Amino acid sequence: MTDVAASPAPSAPAAPLPGGPSLPQVRRLATEIPGPRSRAFHERRRAAVAAGVGSGLPIEVVAAGGGVIVDADGNSLIDLGSGIAVVNVGNAAAPVARAVAEQAAAFTHTCFMVTPYEGYVAVCEQLNARTPGDHEKRSALFNSGAEAVENAVKIARHATGRSAIVVMDHAYHGRTNLTMALTAKSMPYKAGFGPFAPDVYRVPMAYPYRWPGGAERAGAEAAAQAIDHIRTEIGAERVAAVLIEPIQGEGGFIVPGEGYLGALVEFCHEHGILFVADEIQTGFGRTGRWFACEHEGIVPDLITTAKGIAGGLPLAAVTGRAEVMDAVHVGGLGGTYGGNPVACAAAIATIELIERDGLVGRAERLGGALRTRLDAMAAADDGIGDVRGRGLMQAIELVRPGTTEPDADRVKAVLAHTHAAGVVTLSAGTYGNVVRFLPPLVIGEDLLQEGLDVVADALAATR
């Protein structure tokens, strides 16, 4: 349902809004987007916040829950981004909010490395039990995805006594110095920020849509090329880890060609190389499995998680084989805020909520509905070159009709149209030509379909 009001928002401050699932799950346009309050807010923002910190949609958020975000002007927007795959259980989910409040009232910080607490251990127990593989595992907690990836590299190097790290074309692993080296795309992530950390090597990714030999050959051919590169140009005996996103995120939601991941895992095991899965964007039910590795029966030696782990609070982890994780000396892992007790309480509540409400299966089911709509859009639009993804992590790649030439300008126009119509959408892709869909796993199907109606209108308007 869309409720469009003719008059602008009143000048007096709006009354506080409740967040969480109690918010009406409707798209409502009270003003243009951004409205007058949001525009005034962004004048303050420009005067106070560094220009290098971007914002895709310049509104002022005052409440969010379920599948909607409410701004200061009273507009209610459909959320197809989940804060980049973070609020999988919805924003301000009641069990998460309660757990956060209770923990904050007890204590907010002691530093686990100084005086430990149960929540940290409980999160590690959950990760050890739920990540792929039935081997003995250990976990360590951190604050962000980039921090988890850096620590996975530290652990891999320490455990193997090797230094080289292999990553993929189109990869994204973070914005710190080491993770910028691991990330493929220059602008905006790397440009002007070098030099970067050494002993990082990039190999071909099985990108089915753009593989020269065709999608059917992408997996086998890309794996063969990657393995040959490791053998001949890097030296397998030097490689500590192969690090890969089971479905690439910022690179454009690329699902590797069939057989690619399995071939790399086999090669790693043959040569004493650790296989590290970056599940930061794909984890916690997002793809219709707890972790995207499970779609292909892959059991990583180490797995990094963040984003969807704690319902919106900053928390990240490295989980892996006990003998690998325990190879690091005491004091070699940690950080002042890593595994903050409030974030740990949120994570336990988030994991319980995913389990209780069957959100992994729901992501798979709604993902089927999402794919049906995206396929229909592609059938009607020769500017959609590819539809891909799994569960509620899917995307369309826009190209010049009749070619595979990326059409980043049209993506910008599509996003501008959807934002103005009250639907939060995101872009992605090495070439900036991908529209990605990451709705909360709790979004109502009617709301999802309405959001996709707006996307279809945006595609028609920009054709």
C-alpha positions in Angstrom: 0.0 0.0 0.0 1.2 3.5 -0.8 -0.1 6.5 1.1 0.8 9.8 -0.7 0.1 13.0 1.2 -0.2 16.3 -0.6 1.1 18.6 2.1 4.6 18.8 3.4 5.6 17.8 6.9 4.8 20.3 9.6 7.7 22.5 10.9 7.5 21.4 14.5 9.6 18.4 15.5 7.9 15.1 14.8 6.8 12.9 17.8 9.2 10.0 18.5 8.4 6.9 16.5 8.7 3.3 17.8 11.1 1.2 15.9 11.2 -2.5 15.3 8.4 -4.6 13.8 5.8 -2.4 15.5 6.2 0.1 12.6 3.5 -0.1 10.0 4.9 -2.2 7.2 3.8 0.2 4.4 5.5 2.5 1.8 4.3 6.0 2.5 5.3 9.2 0.8 4.5 12.3 2.9 7.0 14.6 1.1 9.4 14.4 -1.8 12.5 12.4 -1.0 14.6 13.8 0.4 12.1 16.1 2.2 12.8 19.4 3.9 14.0 18.0 7.2 16.3 15.6 5.5 17.7 18.3 3.3 18.3 20.5 6.4 20.0 17.6 8.2 22.3 17.0 5.3 23.4 20.6 5.4 24.5 19.9 9.0 26.1 16.7 7.8 28.2 18.5 5.2 29.5 20.9 7.8 30.5 18.2 10.3 31.2 14.9 8.5 34.3 14.3 6.3 33.4 14.5 2.6 35.0 11.1 2.0 32.1 9.4 3.9 29.4 8.9 1.3 25.6 8.4 1.6 23.6 6.7 -1.1 20.2 8.2 -0.1 20.4 11.5 1.7 17.5 11.2 4.2 17.6 11.4 8.0 16.5 8.1 9.5 14.4 8.3 12.7 13.0 4.7 12.9 13.3 1.4 11.2 11.9 -2.1 11.6 10.8 -5.1 9.6 11.1 -4.1 6.0 10.7 -0.3 6.3 12.8 2.7 7.1 11.1 6.0 8.3 12.7 9.4 7.8 12.4 12.7 9.6 9.8 13.9 7.1 7.5 11.0 7.8 8.2 9.1 4.7 8.2 5.3 5.1 10.6 3.6 2.6 10.8 -0.1 1.7 14.2 -1.4 2.6 15.8 -3.7 0.0 19.3 -3.2 1.4 19.3 -4.2 5.1 22.1 -1.8 5.8 24.2 -3.9 3.3 23.1 -7.4 4.6 23.3 -6.5 8.3 19.8 -6.4 9.7 18.8 -9.9 8.4 16.3 -10.3 11.3 14.9 -6.8 10.7 15.9 -3.5 12.3 15.4 -3.2 16.1 13.9 -6.8 16.3 12.3 -7.0 19.7 14.3 -10.0 21.0 17.5 -8.3 20.0 16.5 -4.9 21.4 15.6 -6.6 24.7 18.9 -8.5 24.9 20.8 -5.3 24.2 19.0 -3.4 26.9 19.4 -6.1 29.5 23.1 -6.5 28.8 23.7 -2.7 28.7 22.0 -2.4 32.1 24.4 -5.1 33.5 27.7 -4.0 32.0 28.8 -2.5 28.7 32.5 -3.4 28.7 35.3 -5.1 30.6 37.5 -6.2 27.7 37.4 -10.0 27.3 41.2 -10.2 27.4 41.1 -8.6 30.9 38.0 -10.0 32.7 36.0 -12.4 30.4 32.3 -13.0 30.4 29.8 -15.6 29.3 28.4 -13.9 26.2 31.7 -14.1 24.3 32.0 -17.8 24.9 28.3 -18.4 24.0 28.8 -16.7 20.6 31.9 -18.7 19.9 30.0 -21.9 20.9 27.2 -21.0 18.4 29.7 -20.3 15.6 31.6 -23.5 16.2 28.4 -25.5 16.1 26.7 -23.8 13.1 29.6 -23.1 10.6 30.2 -25.9 8.0 32.0 -29.0 9.0 31.8 -31.4 12.0 35.5 -31.0 13.0 36.6 -29.4 16.3 36.6 -25.6 16.0 37.6 -22.5 17.8 36.4 -18.9 17.3 37.7 -15.4 18.0 35.6 -12.3 18.0 36.4 -8.8 16.6 34.5 -5.7 15.5 34.2 -5.5 11.8 34.4 -7.6 8.7 37.8 -6.1 7.7 39.2 -6.9 11.1 38.0 -10.5 10.8 39.7 -10.9 7.4 42.9 -9.3 8.7 42.9 -11.8 11.6 42.2 -14.7 9.3 45.3 -13.8 7.3 47.3 -13.5 10.5 46.1 -16.9 11.7 46.8 -18.5 8.3 50.3 -17.1 8.1 51.1 -18.1 11.7 49.7 -21.6 11.4 51.3 -22.5 8.1 54.6 -20.5 8.4 53.9 -19.2 4.9 53.3 -15.6 3.8 51.5 -15.5 0.4 47.8 -14.9 0.2 45.7 -15.6 -2.9 42.5 -13.6 -3.7 40.2 -13.3 -6.7 39.4 -10.9 -9.4 36.4 -8.8 -8.4 37.0 -9.5 -4.7 36.1 -7.2 -1.9 37.4 -7.8 1.6 37.5 -4.4 3.3 39.0 -0.9 3.6 42.0 -1.2 6.0 45.5 -1.3 4.4 45.7 -5.1 4.3 42.1 -5.6 3.1 42.5 -2.9 0.5 45.3 -5.0 -0.9 43.0 -8.0 -0.9 40.2 -6.0 -2.6 40.2 -5.8 -6.4 38.3 -2.6 -7.2 40.2 0.7 -7.2 37.6 3.4 -7.1 36.4 4.2 -4.5 38.1 1.6 -2.2 41.8 1.9 -3.1 42.5 5.0 -5.2 45.1 7.2 -3.6 45.5 5.1 -0.5 48.6 3.0 -1.4 51.1 1.6 -1.0 49.4 -1.6 0.1 50.4 -4.6 2.1 52.7 -7.0 0.1 52.6 -10.7 -0.7 49.0 -10.6 -2.0 48.3 -12.2 -5.4 45.2 -12.1 -7.6 43.9 -15.0 -9.7 40.9 -15.4 -12.1 37.4 -15.6 -10.8 34.8 -17.8 -12.4 32.5 -15.0 -13.5 30.0 -16.9 -15.7 28.4 -14.0 -17.4 31.7 -12.5 -18.5 33.8 -15.7 -19.0 35.2 -15.7 -22.5 34.5 -19.4 -23.1 30.9 -19.1 -21.9 29.1 -19.7 -18.6 29.2 -23.5 -18.9 33.0 -23.5 -19.0 33.7 -20.8 -16.5 34.1 -23.0 -13.4 36.5 -25.5 -14.8 38.5 -23.0 -16.9 38.9 -20.4 -14.3 39.9 -23.0 -11.7 42.5 -24.3 -14.0 43.9 -20.9 -14.7 43.9 -19.9 -11.0 45.7 -23.1 -10.0 48.2 -22.7 -12.8 48.9 -19.2 -11.7 49.5 -20.3 -8.1 51.8 -23.1 -9.2 53.9 -21.2 -11.7 53.9 -17.6 -10.7 53.5 -17.7 -6.9 54.6 -21.1 -5.8 52.1 -23.3 -4.0 54.6 -24.0 -1.2 54.6 -20.2 -0.4 50.8 -19.8 -0.1 49.3 -19.6 3.4 45.7 -19.2 2.2 43.3 -18.9 -0.6 40.7 -16.3 0.4 37.4 -16.2 -1.4 33.8 -15.0 -1.0 31.5 -18.0 -1.9 29.3 -15.4 -3.6 31.1 -12.2 -4.3 29.4 -9.1 -2.8 30.7 -5.7 -3.8 32.1 -7.4 -6.9 28.6 -7.8 -8.2 27.0 -10.8 -6.5 29.0 -13.2 -8.7 28.1 -16.9 -8.1 31.2 -18.8 -9.1 30.9 -21.2 -12.1 30.1 -24.8 -11.3 33.1 -26.7 -9.9 35.3 -23.7 -9.3 35.2 -23.7 -5.5 35.5 -27.5 -5.2 38.6 -27.5 -7.5 40.2 -24.8 -5.4 39.5 -26.6 -2.1 41.0 -29.8 -3.5 44.1 -28.0 -4.7 44.5 -26.3 -1.3 44.2 -29.6 0.6 46.8 -31.2 -1.7 49.3 -28.4 -1.0 48.8 -27.6 2.6 47.1 -24.3 1.8 44.2 -23.1 4.0 40.9 -22.4 2.3 39.3 -19.3 3.8 35.7 -18.4 3.1 34.7 -14.8 3.5 31.1 -15.1 4.5 30.7 -11.6 5.8 28.0 -10.6 3.4 26.6 -14.1 2.7 26.3 -15.5 6.2 23.4 -16.0 8.7 20.7 -17.2 6.4 21.1 -14.5 3.7 21.4 -17.0 0.7 18.9 -19.5 2.0 21.5 -21.5 3.9 23.2 -20.6 7.2 26.3 -20.0 5.1 26.8 -19.9 1.4 29.5 -22.6 1.4 26.7 -25.1 2.2 25.2 -24.7 -1.3 28.3 -26.4 -2.8 29.2 -28.7 0.1 32.4 -26.7 0.8 33.9 -27.0 4.3 36.5 -24.1 4.8 39.4 -24.3 7.1 38.7 -20.8 8.3 35.5 -18.7 7.9 35.0 -15.0 8.5 31.7 -13.6 9.6 30.2 -10.2 10.5 27.3 -8.1 9.1 24.2 -10.3 9.8 25.7 -11.8 13.0 24.3 -9.3 15.6 21.2 -7.6 14.3 22.9 -4.3 13.6 25.6 -4.1 16.3 29.3 -4.3 15.4 30.6 -7.8 15.8 32.7 -10.1 13.6 34.4 -13.4 14.0 37.0 -15.9 12.6 36.0 -19.5 13.1 38.2 -22.4 12.1 39.8 -25.8 12.7 40.9 -26.0 16.3 44.5 -26.9 15.4 44.8 -23.9 13.1 43.1 -21.4 15.4 45.1 -22.6 18.4 48.4 -22.4 16.6 48.6 -18.6 17.5 50.4 -17.8 20.7 48.5 -16.4 23.7 48.0 -12.7 23.2 48.4 -12.9 19.5 44.7 -12.4 18.9 42.3 -9.9 20.4 41.5 -6.2 20.7 40.0 -3.9 23.2 36.5 -4.0 21.9 36.4 -7.4 20.2 33.4 -9.4 21.4 31.8 -6.5 23.2 29.3 -7.9 25.7 26.4 -5.9 24.3 27.1 -7.0 20.7 27.5 -10.6 21.9 24.0 -10.4 23.6 22.6 -9.1 20.3 24.3 -11.9 18.4 22.9 -14.7 20.6 19.4 -13.1 20.3 19.8 -12.8 16.5 20.9 -16.4 16.1 18.0 -17.6 18.2 15.6 -15.5 16.2 16.8 -16.9 12.9 16.4 -20.4 14.2 13.0 -19.8 16.0 11.3 -18.1 13.0 12.8 -20.3 10.3 14.4 -17.4 8.6 16.9 -19.5 6.6 14.1 -21.3 4.9 12.2 -18.1 4.5 15.1 -16.5 2.7 15.1 -19.5 0.3 11.4 -19.2 -0.3 11.3 -15.5 -0.7 14.4 -15.8 -2.9 12.4 -17.9 -5.3 9.8 -15.1 -5.5 12.5 -12.5 -6.0 14.1 -14.6 -8.8 10.8 -15.0 -10.6 10.3 -11.2 -10.6 13.9 -10.5 -11.7 13.7 -13.1 -14.5 10.5 -11.5 -15.7 12.1 -8.1 -15.8 15.0 -9.5 -17.7 12.7 -11.1 -20.3 11.2 -7.7 -20.9 14.4 -5.7 -21.0 17.4 -6.4 -23.2 19.5 -4.1 -21.0 19.5 -6.7 -18.3 22.4 -8.9 -19.2 22.3 -11.3 -16.2 20.2 -12.2 -13.2 22.1 -14.0 -10.4 22.4 -14.8 -6.7 20.9 -17.0 -4.1 18.1 -16.6 -1.6 17.7 -12.9 -0.6 21.1 -12.0 -2.1 20.4 -11.4 -5.8 21.2 -8.9 -8.5 20.7 -7.8 -12.0 23.6 -6.6 -14.2 22.8 -3.8 -16.6 24.4 -3.5 -20.0 24.0 -1.7 -23.3 21.4 -3.6 -25.2 22.9 -6.2 -27.6 26.3 -6.0 -25.9 28.0 -6.9 -22.6 29.2 -3.3 -22.2 28.5 -2.2 -18.6 25.8 0.5 -18.2 26.7 2.2 -14.9 24.8 5.3 -15.9 21.5 3.4 -16.1 22.1 1.9 -12.7 22.5 5.4 -11.2 19.2 6.4 -12.9 17.4 3.3 -11.6 18.5 4.0 -8.1 17.5 7.6 -8.3 14.1 6.6 -9.5 13.5 4.0 -6.8 14.8 6.3 -4.0 12.5 9.1 -5.1 9.6 6.6 -5.0 10.4 5.4 -1.5 12.4 2.2 -2.1 16.0 1.8 -0.8 18.1 0.0 -3.4 21.9 -0.5 -3.7 24.4 -0.8 -6.5 27.5 -3.0 -6.8 29.9 -4.5 -9.3 33.4 -3.9 -10.4 32.0 -1.8 -13.3 29.3 -0.1 -11.2 26.6 -1.7 -13.3 24.8 -4.0 -10.9 21.6 -3.4 -8.9 21.6 -5.7 -5.8 18.8 -6.8 -3.6 19.3 -7.6 0.1 15.9 -7.2 1.8 15.6 -8.2 5.5 14.8 -11.9 5.8 11.6 -10.9 7.7 10.2 -8.6 5.0 6.6 -9.2 4.2 6.1 -10.8 0.8 3.6 -8.1 -0.2 6.1 -5.4 0.7 8.8 -7.1 -1.2 6.6 -7.4 -4.3 5.6 -3.7 -4.0 9.3 -2.8 -3.8 10.0 -4.8 -6.9 7.0 -3.1 -8.7 8.9 0.2 -8.1 12.1 -1.4 -9.5 10.2 -2.5 -12.6 8.8 1.0 -13.0 12.4 2.4 -12.7 13.7 0.0 -15.4 10.9 1.0 -17.7 11.5 4.7 -17.1 15.2 4.4 -17.8 15.1 2.2 -20.9 
